[in-house]
Amino acid sequence: MGTVRCAEEGREAGREEGREEGREAGREEGEQLGLEKGKLAGKVQMLEELLGDSVSTDQELVDLGLATLAARLAELQQRLRDRPA
């Protein structure tokens, strides 16, 4: 009976360790995504300001997906390049 109990405790400890590693990996991935979105959002806001557009709020931009933010940035960059000198 003691062997079975030790095996069960070992499996549970392993599961908990796996869950903790998963949480840590998720946090790191979330931090990386947040950093990337923040950099894109800042560039979008700067270009909006330079182009005379109303500047999006941080929350408006953070709520967008990474692909949408990147597309918005590309559009604003193109508008800046295309404007008359």
A tleap script that builds the chain and sets N, CA, C and O, in Angstrom:
source leaprc.protein.ff14SB
mol = sequence {
  NMET GLY THR VAL ARG CYS ALA GLU GLU GLY
  ARG GLU ALA GLY ARG GLU GLU GLY ARG GLU
  GLU GLY ARG GLU ALA GLY ARG GLU GLU GLY
  GLU GLN LEU GLY LEU GLU LYS GLY LYS LEU
  ALA GLY LYS VAL GLN MET LEU GLU GLU LEU
  LEU GLY ASP SER VAL SER THR ASP GLN GLU
  LEU VAL ASP LEU GLY LEU ALA THR LEU ALA
  ALA ARG LEU ALA GLU LEU GLN GLN ARG LEU
  ARG ASP ARG PRO CALA
}
set mol.1.N position { 0.814 -1.202 0.000 }
set mol.1.CA position { 0.000 0.000 0.000 }
set mol.1.C position { 0.859 1.268 0.000 }
set mol.1.O position { 0.504 2.251 -0.650 }
set mol.2.N position { 1.980 1.255 0.719 }
set mol.2.CA position { 2.858 2.405 0.783 }
set mol.2.C position { 3.487 2.718 -0.559 }
set mol.2.O position { 3.707 3.885 -0.886 }
set mol.3.N position { 3.784 1.666 -1.357 }
set mol.3.CA position { 4.382 1.867 -2.669 }
set mol.3.C position { 3.401 2.554 -3.603 }
set mol.3.O position { 3.774 3.452 -4.358 }
set mol.4.N position { 2.143 2.126 -3.549 }
set mol.4.CA position { 1.105 2.730 -4.393 }
set mol.4.C position { 0.923 4.199 -4.023 }
set mol.4.O position { 0.797 5.059 -4.895 }
set mol.5.N position { 0.912 4.471 -2.736 }
set mol.5.CA position { 0.737 5.851 -2.277 }
set mol.5.C position { 1.919 6.723 -2.719 }
set mol.5.O position { 1.716 7.858 -3.150 }
set mol.6.N position { 3.128 6.216 -2.618 }
set mol.6.CA position { 4.312 6.970 -3.054 }
set mol.6.C position { 4.254 7.248 -4.552 }
set mol.6.O position { 4.602 8.342 -4.996 }
set mol.7.N position { 3.814 6.261 -5.330 }
set mol.7.CA position { 3.714 6.439 -6.781 }
set mol.7.C position { 2.679 7.506 -7.106 }
set mol.7.O position { 2.906 8.343 -7.979 }
set mol.8.N position { 1.548 7.484 -6.415 }
set mol.8.CA position { 0.509 8.490 -6.638 }
set mol.8.C position { 1.014 9.887 -6.269 }
set mol.8.O position { 0.773 10.855 -6.990 }
set mol.9.N position { 1.711 9.975 -5.145 }
set mol.9.CA position { 2.255 11.272 -4.724 }
set mol.9.C position { 3.297 11.760 -5.734 }
set mol.9.O position { 3.364 12.953 -6.028 }
set mol.10.N position { 4.094 10.858 -6.255 }
set mol.10.CA position { 5.098 11.216 -7.252 }
set mol.10.C position { 4.454 11.715 -8.535 }
set mol.10.O position { 4.911 12.694 -9.126 }
set mol.11.N position { 3.378 11.032 -8.972 }
set mol.11.CA position { 2.676 11.468 -10.182 }
set mol.11.C position { 2.060 12.850 -9.980 }
set mol.11.O position { 2.119 13.701 -10.866 }
set mol.12.N position { 1.477 13.059 -8.818 }
set mol.12.CA position { 0.853 14.363 -8.534 }
set mol.12.C position { 1.906 15.460 -8.490 }
set mol.12.O position { 1.684 16.558 -9.001 }
set mol.13.N position { 3.045 15.169 -7.883 }
set mol.13.CA position { 4.129 16.157 -7.842 }
set mol.13.C position { 4.608 16.462 -9.261 }
set mol.13.O position { 4.891 17.616 -9.583 }
set mol.14.N position { 4.698 15.447 -10.102 }
set mol.14.CA position { 5.102 15.643 -11.494 }
set mol.14.C position { 4.094 16.478 -12.257 }
set mol.14.O position { 4.461 17.355 -13.039 }
set mol.15.N position { 2.809 16.196 -12.021 }
set mol.15.CA position { 1.766 16.990 -12.686 }
set mol.15.C position { 1.860 18.459 -12.279 }
set mol.15.O position { 1.759 19.352 -13.120 }
set mol.16.N position { 2.054 18.699 -10.982 }
set mol.16.CA position { 2.130 20.076 -10.478 }
set mol.16.C position { 3.345 20.785 -11.071 }
set mol.16.O position { 3.267 21.953 -11.449 }
set mol.17.N position { 4.466 20.071 -11.149 }
set mol.17.CA position { 5.668 20.657 -11.746 }
set mol.17.C position { 5.415 20.988 -13.221 }
set mol.17.O position { 5.846 22.036 -13.702 }
set mol.18.N position { 4.731 20.115 -13.926 }
set mol.18.CA position { 4.398 20.356 -15.327 }
set mol.18.C position { 3.469 21.545 -15.483 }
set mol.18.O position { 3.640 22.358 -16.392 }
set mol.19.N position { 2.485 21.648 -14.598 }
set mol.19.CA position { 1.568 22.796 -14.656 }
set mol.19.C position { 2.318 24.101 -14.415 }
set mol.19.O position { 2.067 25.099 -15.090 }
set mol.20.N position { 3.244 24.093 -13.447 }
set mol.20.CA position { 4.015 25.304 -13.138 }
set mol.20.C position { 4.896 25.696 -14.320 }
set mol.20.O position { 4.998 26.877 -14.653 }
set mol.21.N position { 5.530 24.717 -14.951 }
set mol.21.CA position { 6.353 25.008 -16.131 }
set mol.21.C position { 5.489 25.575 -17.254 }
set mol.21.O position { 5.911 26.491 -17.961 }
set mol.22.N position { 4.293 25.042 -17.419 }
set mol.22.CA position { 3.366 25.551 -18.432 }
set mol.22.C position { 2.936 26.975 -18.154 }
set mol.22.O position { 2.855 27.799 -19.064 }
set mol.23.N position { 2.660 27.264 -16.885 }
set mol.23.CA position { 2.279 28.635 -16.510 }
set mol.23.C position { 3.424 29.596 -16.781 }
set mol.23.O position { 3.204 30.695 -17.292 }
set mol.24.N position { 4.648 29.192 -16.442 }
set mol.24.CA position { 5.812 30.048 -16.659 }
set mol.24.C position { 6.015 30.313 -18.151 }
set mol.24.O position { 6.273 31.447 -18.555 }
set mol.25.N position { 5.900 29.271 -18.960 }
set mol.25.CA position { 6.047 29.439 -20.411 }
set mol.25.C position { 4.959 30.363 -20.949 }
set mol.25.O position { 5.223 31.193 -21.818 }
set mol.26.N position { 3.754 30.225 -20.443 }
set mol.26.CA position { 2.648 31.094 -20.862 }
set mol.26.C position { 2.889 32.542 -20.484 }
set mol.26.O position { 2.592 33.449 -21.261 }
set mol.27.N position { 3.424 32.761 -19.298 }
set mol.27.CA position { 3.739 34.138 -18.867 }
set mol.27.C position { 4.790 34.757 -19.781 }
set mol.27.O position { 4.652 35.900 -20.214 }
set mol.28.N position { 5.835 33.996 -20.068 }
set mol.28.CA position { 6.900 34.515 -20.929 }
set mol.28.C position { 6.367 34.840 -22.324 }
set mol.28.O position { 6.704 35.874 -22.901 }
set mol.29.N position { 5.543 33.957 -22.853 }
set mol.29.CA position { 4.962 34.192 -24.179 }
set mol.29.C position { 4.059 35.427 -24.154 }
set mol.29.O position { 4.069 36.229 -25.088 }
set mol.30.N position { 3.286 35.571 -23.090 }
set mol.30.CA position { 2.410 36.732 -22.943 }
set mol.30.C position { 3.194 38.031 -22.834 }
set mol.30.O position { 2.806 39.046 -23.412 }
set mol.31.N position { 4.292 38.000 -22.098 }
set mol.31.CA position { 5.129 39.189 -21.970 }
set mol.31.C position { 5.706 39.578 -23.328 }
set mol.31.O position { 5.730 40.757 -23.681 }
set mol.32.N position { 6.166 38.598 -24.079 }
set mol.32.CA position { 6.753 38.856 -25.391 }
set mol.32.C position { 5.709 39.458 -26.330 }
set mol.32.O position { 5.990 40.423 -27.041 }
set mol.33.N position { 4.501 38.886 -26.330 }
set mol.33.CA position { 3.420 39.401 -27.174 }
set mol.33.C position { 3.059 40.828 -26.760 }
set mol.33.O position { 2.860 41.696 -27.610 }
set mol.34.N position { 2.977 41.059 -25.463 }
set mol.34.CA position { 2.650 42.393 -24.969 }
set mol.34.C position { 3.700 43.425 -25.357 }
set mol.34.O position { 3.370 44.555 -25.716 }
set mol.35.N position { 4.956 43.033 -25.283 }
set mol.35.CA position { 6.033 43.940 -25.670 }
set mol.35.C position { 5.945 44.274 -27.156 }
set mol.35.O position { 6.084 45.436 -27.540 }
set mol.36.N position { 5.715 43.272 -27.985 }
set mol.36.CA position { 5.618 43.486 -29.431 }
set mol.36.C position { 4.426 44.389 -29.770 }
set mol.36.O position { 4.538 45.301 -30.589 }
set mol.37.N position { 3.281 44.117 -29.126 }
set mol.37.CA position { 2.100 44.945 -29.380 }
set mol.37.C position { 2.336 46.382 -28.932 }
set mol.37.O position { 1.902 47.321 -29.599 }
set mol.38.N position { 3.026 46.558 -27.797 }
set mol.38.CA position { 3.306 47.894 -27.294 }
set mol.38.C position { 4.200 48.682 -28.237 }
set mol.38.O position { 3.982 49.874 -28.455 }
set mol.39.N position { 5.205 48.019 -28.796 }
set mol.39.CA position { 6.090 48.697 -29.744 }
set mol.39.C position { 5.315 49.122 -30.990 }
set mol.39.O position { 5.470 50.247 -31.464 }
set mol.40.N position { 4.492 48.236 -31.515 }
set mol.40.CA position { 3.698 48.574 -32.703 }
set mol.40.C position { 2.708 49.696 -32.397 }
set mol.40.O position { 2.538 50.615 -33.198 }
set mol.41.N position { 2.055 49.617 -31.232 }
set mol.41.CA position { 1.073 50.633 -30.850 }
set mol.41.C position { 1.726 52.008 -30.760 }
set mol.41.O position { 1.145 52.995 -31.213 }
set mol.42.N position { 2.918 52.089 -30.185 }
set mol.42.CA position { 3.628 53.359 -30.076 }
set mol.42.C position { 3.961 53.944 -31.441 }
set mol.42.O position { 3.851 55.152 -31.651 }
set mol.43.N position { 4.368 53.084 -32.366 }
set mol.43.CA position { 4.677 53.552 -33.721 }
set mol.43.C position { 3.417 54.043 -34.426 }
set mol.43.O position { 3.444 55.058 -35.120 }
set mol.44.N position { 2.319 53.323 -34.246 }
set mol.44.CA position { 1.044 53.730 -34.851 }
set mol.44.C position { 0.653 55.109 -34.326 }
set mol.44.O position { 0.275 55.985 -35.104 }
set mol.45.N position { 0.739 55.304 -33.021 }
set mol.45.CA position { 0.358 56.583 -32.436 }
set mol.45.C position { 1.246 57.724 -32.939 }
set mol.45.O position { 0.759 58.820 -33.213 }
set mol.46.N position { 2.538 57.463 -33.057 }
set mol.46.CA position { 3.454 58.500 -33.547 }
set mol.46.C position { 3.102 58.885 -34.988 }
set mol.46.O position { 3.057 60.070 -35.320 }
set mol.47.N position { 2.856 57.899 -35.835 }
set mol.47.CA position { 2.509 58.195 -37.224 }
set mol.47.C position { 1.164 58.899 -37.326 }
set mol.47.O position { 1.003 59.805 -38.143 }
set mol.48.N position { 0.201 58.497 -36.512 }
set mol.48.CA position { -1.093 59.190 -36.515 }
set mol.48.C position { -0.894 60.665 -36.179 }
set mol.48.O position { -1.485 61.545 -36.806 }
set mol.49.N position { -0.058 60.916 -35.185 }
set mol.49.CA position { 0.202 62.300 -34.792 }
set mol.49.C position { 0.888 63.068 -35.916 }
set mol.49.O position { 0.496 64.195 -36.218 }
set mol.50.N position { 1.899 62.481 -36.536 }
set mol.50.CA position { 2.618 63.145 -37.627 }
set mol.50.C position { 1.720 63.421 -38.829 }
set mol.50.O position { 1.887 64.424 -39.523 }
set mol.51.N position { 0.771 62.528 -39.066 }
set mol.51.CA position { -0.130 62.682 -40.211 }
set mol.51.C position { -1.327 63.577 -39.902 }
set mol.51.O position { -2.132 63.861 -40.789 }
set mol.52.N position { -1.450 64.020 -38.667 }
set mol.52.CA position { -2.561 64.884 -38.292 }
set mol.52.C position { -3.856 64.132 -38.032 }
set mol.52.O position { -4.924 64.740 -37.972 }
set mol.53.N position { -3.773 62.824 -37.880 }
set mol.53.CA position { -4.957 62.022 -37.561 }
set mol.53.C position { -5.224 62.105 -36.061 }
set mol.53.O position { -4.349 62.480 -35.281 }
set mol.54.N position { -6.443 61.749 -35.672 }
set mol.54.CA position { -6.687 61.632 -34.235 }
set mol.54.C position { -5.895 60.421 -33.748 }
set mol.54.O position { -5.861 59.380 -34.404 }
set mol.55.N position { -5.271 60.572 -32.609 }
set mol.55.CA position { -4.381 59.531 -32.081 }
set mol.55.C position { -5.201 58.500 -31.314 }
set mol.55.O position { -5.976 58.837 -30.418 }
set mol.56.N position { -5.014 57.253 -31.681 }
set mol.56.CA position { -5.699 56.139 -31.017 }
set mol.56.C position { -5.244 56.041 -29.566 }
set mol.56.O position { -4.099 56.357 -29.242 }
set mol.57.N position { -6.140 55.604 -28.707 }
set mol.57.CA position { -5.765 55.391 -27.311 }
set mol.57.C position { -4.973 54.091 -27.194 }
set mol.57.O position { -5.035 53.223 -28.064 }
set mol.58.N position { -4.238 53.984 -26.108 }
set mol.58.CA position { -3.503 52.747 -25.842 }
set mol.58.C position { -4.457 51.560 -25.853 }
set mol.58.O position { -4.162 50.524 -26.448 }
set mol.59.N position { -5.592 51.714 -25.197 }
set mol.59.CA position { -6.538 50.603 -25.080 }
set mol.59.C position { -7.088 50.177 -26.438 }
set mol.59.O position { -7.229 48.984 -26.707 }
set mol.60.N position { -7.397 51.143 -27.289 }
set mol.60.CA position { -7.893 50.816 -28.629 }
set mol.60.C position { -6.882 49.947 -29.375 }
set mol.60.O position { -7.253 48.987 -30.050 }
set mol.61.N position { -5.624 50.288 -29.247 }
set mol.61.CA position { -4.591 49.574 -29.990 }
set mol.61.C position { -4.256 48.231 -29.352 }
set mol.61.O position { -4.031 47.249 -30.061 }
set mol.62.N position { -4.219 48.177 -28.042 }
set mol.62.CA position { -3.902 46.920 -27.353 }
set mol.62.C position { -4.988 45.869 -27.606 }
set mol.62.O position { -4.710 44.670 -27.618 }
set mol.63.N position { -6.215 46.326 -27.806 }
set mol.63.CA position { -7.315 45.395 -28.065 }
set mol.63.C position { -7.228 44.756 -29.448 }
set mol.63.O position { -7.888 43.749 -29.706 }
set mol.64.N position { -6.417 45.335 -30.344 }
set mol.64.CA position { -6.275 44.786 -31.693 }
set mol.64.C position { -5.308 43.607 -31.687 }
set mol.64.O position { -4.433 43.514 -30.826 }
set mol.65.N position { -5.469 42.726 -32.637 }
set mol.65.CA position { -4.539 41.622 -32.791 }
set mol.65.C position { -3.228 42.116 -33.379 }
set mol.65.O position { -3.161 43.207 -33.944 }
set mol.66.N position { -2.201 41.315 -33.243 }
set mol.66.CA position { -0.872 41.678 -33.731 }
set mol.66.C position { -0.887 41.924 -35.244 }
set mol.66.O position { -0.290 42.890 -35.719 }
set mol.67.N position { -1.556 41.069 -35.988 }
set mol.67.CA position { -1.613 41.219 -37.445 }
set mol.67.C position { -2.337 42.505 -37.834 }
set mol.67.O position { -1.918 43.187 -38.768 }
set mol.68.N position { -3.403 42.839 -37.140 }
set mol.68.CA position { -4.152 44.059 -37.425 }
set mol.68.C position { -3.311 45.292 -37.121 }
set mol.68.O position { -3.315 46.261 -37.881 }
set mol.69.N position { -2.594 45.249 -36.008 }
set mol.69.CA position { -1.709 46.367 -35.657 }
set mol.69.C position { -0.617 46.547 -36.707 }
set mol.69.O position { -0.320 47.669 -37.117 }
set mol.70.N position { -0.029 45.447 -37.134 }
set mol.70.CA position { 1.040 45.517 -38.142 }
set mol.70.C position { 0.498 46.079 -39.452 }
set mol.70.O position { 1.172 46.872 -40.110 }
set mol.71.N position { -0.698 45.680 -39.833 }
set mol.71.CA position { -1.308 46.184 -41.070 }
set mol.71.C position { -1.603 47.679 -40.950 }
set mol.71.O position { -1.395 48.438 -41.897 }
set mol.72.N position { -2.083 48.090 -39.793 }
set mol.72.CA position { -2.368 49.506 -39.575 }
set mol.72.C position { -1.083 50.331 -39.642 }
set mol.72.O position { -1.064 51.419 -40.218 }
set mol.73.N position { -0.024 49.811 -39.054 }
set mol.73.CA position { 1.267 50.486 -39.103 }
set mol.73.C position { 1.747 50.614 -40.547 }
set mol.73.O position { 2.207 51.680 -40.956 }
set mol.74.N position { 1.645 49.553 -41.304 }
set mol.74.CA position { 2.085 49.578 -42.706 }
set mol.74.C position { 1.291 50.605 -43.510 }
set mol.74.O position { 1.850 51.311 -44.348 }
set mol.75.N position { 0.002 50.682 -43.255 }
set mol.75.CA position { -0.850 51.653 -43.953 }
set mol.75.C position { -0.424 53.085 -43.629 }
set mol.75.O position { -0.327 53.929 -44.520 }
set mol.76.N position { -0.175 53.346 -42.362 }
set mol.76.CA position { 0.237 54.693 -41.955 }
set mol.76.C position { 1.623 55.035 -42.516 }
set mol.76.O position { 1.861 56.167 -42.938 }
set mol.77.N position { 2.520 54.071 -42.521 }
set mol.77.CA position { 3.855 54.310 -43.088 }
set mol.77.C position { 3.749 54.659 -44.572 }
set mol.77.O position { 4.448 55.545 -45.063 }
set mol.78.N position { 2.870 53.955 -45.275 }
set mol.78.CA position { 2.693 54.235 -46.698 }
set mol.78.C position { 2.104 55.623 -46.918 }
set mol.78.O position { 2.511 56.338 -47.834 }
set mol.79.N position { 1.153 56.000 -46.083 }
set mol.79.CA position { 0.570 57.338 -46.200 }
set mol.79.C position { 1.628 58.410 -45.977 }
set mol.79.O position { 1.621 59.440 -46.652 }
set mol.80.N position { 2.535 58.177 -45.037 }
set mol.80.CA position { 3.592 59.142 -44.764 }
set mol.80.C position { 4.532 59.259 -45.962 }
set mol.80.O position { 4.939 60.358 -46.339 }
set mol.81.N position { 4.869 58.120 -46.549 }
set mol.81.CA position { 5.748 58.130 -47.726 }
set mol.81.C position { 5.094 58.812 -48.926 }
set mol.81.O position { 5.770 59.483 -49.706 }
set mol.82.N position { 3.784 58.641 -49.072 }
set mol.82.CA position { 3.068 59.142 -50.246 }
set mol.82.C position { 2.668 60.611 -50.145 }
set mol.82.O position { 2.269 61.211 -51.143 }
set mol.83.N position { 2.769 61.187 -48.973 }
set mol.83.CA position { 2.296 62.575 -48.844 }
set mol.83.C position { 3.265 63.510 -49.541 }
set mol.83.O position { 4.469 63.259 -49.582 }
set mol.84.N position { 2.728 64.589 -50.089 }
set mol.84.CA position { 3.568 65.552 -50.819 }
set mol.84.C position { 4.583 66.210 -49.893 }
set mol.84.O position { 4.316 66.449 -48.715 }
set mol.85.N position { 5.717 66.487 -50.440 }
set mol.85.CA position { 6.811 67.094 -49.651 }
set mol.85.C position { 6.581 68.567 -49.403 }
set mol.85.O position { 7.403 69.220 -48.760 }
savepdb mol mol.pdb
quit
